[in-house]
Amino acid sequence: MAWRDDFTEKERKEAYDEVYDLAIYLLETYKGTGKTFMFGHWEGDWYHHLGYKRDIDPKPEHIKNMIAWLNIRQKAVDDAKKKVKAKNVFLYHYTEVNLALKALKGKKCRVNSVLPYTTLDYVSYSCYDSTIRHKDKLDEILPKVLNHIESKMKPKPGIKGKGSLSASTAIPF
């Protein structure tokens, strides 16, 4: 990701414009259709944990730039929705977390280090760390993980719940 070590003003503007332009297009083109669009990505913790090394701490600049990247994309979606005011077409932005067990231990990861500083519509949880590592205790682990993720989200006007959590994955963008 270009934003990992540096996220210039030019790159920030490009990220905003790309999402905003697509959001405007989708809202205008599909108004009245009842379609729902989700802008997001898969397994976001790996953006910080290079080489899929779950035990490392993400670099502070990676965390700072990820927060900025997500907030810029969310702002683009929110601004497009304000401008178009389309009826019966829905557009949301999400991030996906995948090291939620690390979050439960209070360690640095997307849940603990990024979510509290964003205003995202939704968060998705790629739950392999719970379902594969603790399948024998899933009834115990999964509610703890989901509650912890939700506790890190800010309330969002227009979104039911404290933010909303989906255990499924949407199409990445």
VEXDREN-2710 file (C-alpha; in Angstrom, 1 decimal):
% VEXDREN-2710
k/r/px/py/pz
1/MET/0.0/0.0/0.0
2/ALA/1.4/3.3/-1.0
3/TRP/0.2/5.0/2.2
4/ARG/2.2/2.7/4.6
5/ASP/5.3/4.8/5.2
6/ASP/4.1/8.1/3.8
7/PHE/0.7/9.4/2.8
8/THR/1.2/12.6/1.0
9/GLU/-1.5/15.3/0.4
10/LYS/-1.5/14.3/-3.2
11/GLU/-2.1/10.7/-2.4
12/ARG/-4.8/11.7/0.1
13/LYS/-6.6/13.7/-2.5
14/GLU/-6.3/10.9/-5.1
15/ALA/-7.8/8.4/-2.5
16/TYR/-10.7/10.8/-1.8
17/ASP/-11.4/11.6/-5.4
18/GLU/-11.3/7.9/-6.5
19/VAL/-13.9/6.9/-3.9
20/TYR/-16.0/10.0/-4.2
21/ASP/-16.3/9.7/-8.0
22/LEU/-17.3/6.1/-7.8
23/ALA/-19.7/6.7/-5.0
24/ILE/-21.4/9.6/-7.0
25/TYR/-21.6/7.3/-10.1
26/LEU/-23.2/4.4/-8.2
27/LEU/-25.6/6.6/-6.3
28/GLU/-26.8/8.4/-9.5
29/THR/-26.8/5.3/-11.7
30/TYR/-28.6/3.0/-9.3
31/LYS/-31.0/5.4/-7.6
32/GLY/-34.4/3.8/-7.0
33/THR/-33.1/0.2/-7.5
34/GLY/-32.8/-0.9/-3.9
35/LYS/-29.2/-1.9/-4.5
36/THR/-26.6/-1.8/-1.7
37/PHE/-22.9/-1.2/-2.3
38/MET/-20.1/-1.8/0.3
39/PHE/-16.7/-0.2/-0.1
40/GLY/-14.0/-2.0/1.9
41/HIS/-11.2/-4.5/1.9
42/TRP/-10.2/-7.9/3.2
43/GLU/-8.2/-8.8/6.3
44/GLY/-6.9/-5.3/7.1
45/ASP/-4.6/-6.4/9.9
46/TRP/-2.2/-7.8/7.3
47/TYR/-1.7/-4.3/5.9
48/HIS/0.1/-3.6/9.3
49/HIS/1.6/-7.0/10.0
50/LEU/3.9/-7.4/7.1
51/GLY/4.8/-10.9/6.1
52/TYR/1.7/-12.1/8.0
53/LYS/3.6/-11.9/11.3
54/ARG/0.7/-11.6/13.8
55/ASP/3.1/-11.3/16.8
56/ILE/4.8/-8.1/15.7
57/ASP/3.6/-4.7/16.6
58/PRO/2.6/-2.6/13.6
59/LYS/4.7/0.5/12.9
60/PRO/3.2/3.7/14.3
61/GLU/3.3/5.3/10.9
62/HIS/1.4/2.4/9.4
63/ILE/-1.3/2.9/12.0
64/LYS/-1.4/6.7/11.6
65/ASN/-1.7/6.4/7.8
66/MET/-4.3/3.7/7.9
67/ILE/-6.5/5.8/10.1
68/ALA/-6.1/8.7/7.7
69/TRP/-6.8/6.4/4.6
70/LEU/-10.0/5.0/6.2
71/ASN/-11.2/8.4/7.3
72/ILE/-10.6/9.9/3.9
73/ARG/-12.5/7.1/2.2
74/GLN/-15.4/7.4/4.7
75/LYS/-15.5/11.1/4.1
76/ALA/-15.7/10.6/0.4
77/VAL/-18.7/8.2/0.8
78/ASP/-20.4/10.5/3.3
79/ASP/-19.9/13.6/1.0
80/ALA/-21.2/11.7/-2.0
81/LYS/-24.3/10.7/-0.1
82/LYS/-24.9/14.2/1.0
83/LYS/-24.5/15.6/-2.5
84/VAL/-26.6/13.1/-4.4
85/LYS/-29.4/12.4/-1.8
86/ALA/-30.5/9.4/-3.9
87/LYS/-33.5/7.4/-2.8
88/ASN/-33.6/3.6/-2.5
89/VAL/-29.9/3.0/-3.2
90/PHE/-27.5/2.4/-0.3
91/LEU/-23.7/2.9/0.0
92/TYR/-21.5/2.1/2.9
93/HIS/-17.8/1.9/3.8
94/TYR/-16.2/-0.7/6.1
95/THR/-12.9/-2.0/7.2
96/GLU/-12.2/-5.7/7.9
97/VAL/-10.3/-6.9/10.9
98/ASN/-8.7/-10.3/11.3
99/LEU/-6.5/-10.4/14.4
100/ALA/-9.3/-9.9/16.9
101/LEU/-7.8/-12.4/19.4
102/LYS/-4.7/-10.2/19.5
103/ALA/-7.1/-7.3/20.3
104/LEU/-8.6/-9.1/23.2
105/LYS/-5.1/-9.3/24.7
106/GLY/-4.8/-5.5/24.5
107/LYS/-2.2/-5.6/21.8
108/LYS/-1.7/-3.3/18.8
109/CYS/-3.8/-4.3/15.9
110/ARG/-6.6/-2.8/13.7
111/VAL/-9.3/-3.2/16.4
112/ASN/-7.4/-1.5/19.2
113/SER/-5.2/1.0/17.3
114/VAL/-7.3/2.0/14.3
115/LEU/-11.1/1.6/14.9
116/PRO/-11.3/4.0/17.8
117/TYR/-10.0/6.8/15.6
118/THR/-12.4/6.3/12.6
119/THR/-16.0/7.0/11.9
120/LEU/-16.7/4.0/9.7
121/ASP/-20.1/2.7/8.8
122/TYR/-19.3/-0.9/9.4
123/VAL/-16.6/-3.3/10.4
124/SER/-16.3/-6.9/9.1
125/TYR/-14.5/-9.6/11.0
126/SER/-12.6/-12.3/9.1
127/CYS/-13.0/-14.7/12.0
128/TYR/-10.4/-17.5/11.2
129/ASP/-8.4/-16.6/14.3
130/SER/-11.4/-17.5/16.4
131/THR/-13.0/-20.3/14.4
132/ILE/-9.9/-22.3/13.6
133/ARG/-7.8/-21.7/16.7
134/HIS/-10.7/-22.0/19.2
135/LYS/-13.4/-24.0/17.4
136/ASP/-13.9/-26.1/20.6
137/LYS/-14.6/-22.8/22.6
138/LEU/-16.4/-20.8/19.9
139/ASP/-19.5/-20.1/22.0
140/GLU/-17.2/-18.5/24.6
141/ILE/-14.7/-16.7/22.4
142/LEU/-16.8/-15.3/19.6
143/PRO/-19.2/-13.2/21.7
144/LYS/-16.1/-11.7/23.6
145/VAL/-14.4/-10.9/20.3
146/LEU/-17.5/-9.3/18.7
147/ASN/-18.3/-7.3/21.8
148/HIS/-14.7/-6.1/22.0
149/ILE/-14.7/-5.0/18.3
150/GLU/-18.0/-3.2/18.8
151/SER/-16.6/-1.4/21.9
152/LYS/-13.9/0.2/19.8
153/MET/-16.3/1.7/17.2
154/LYS/-17.8/5.2/17.4
155/PRO/-21.5/5.6/17.1
156/LYS/-22.5/6.6/13.5
157/PRO/-25.6/8.6/12.7
158/GLY/-27.9/6.7/10.4
159/ILE/-26.4/3.3/11.3
160/LYS/-28.3/1.2/13.8
161/GLY/-26.4/0.1/16.8
162/LYS/-23.1/1.5/18.0
163/GLY/-21.7/1.0/14.6
164/SER/-22.5/-2.2/13.1
165/LEU/-20.6/-5.4/12.8
166/SER/-20.9/-8.0/10.1
167/ALA/-19.4/-11.5/10.4
168/SER/-19.4/-11.7/6.6
169/THR/-17.2/-10.2/4.0
170/ALA/-18.3/-7.7/1.4
171/ILE/-16.7/-7.2/-2.0
172/PRO/-13.3/-5.4/-1.7
173/PHE/-12.6/-2.0/-3.2
END
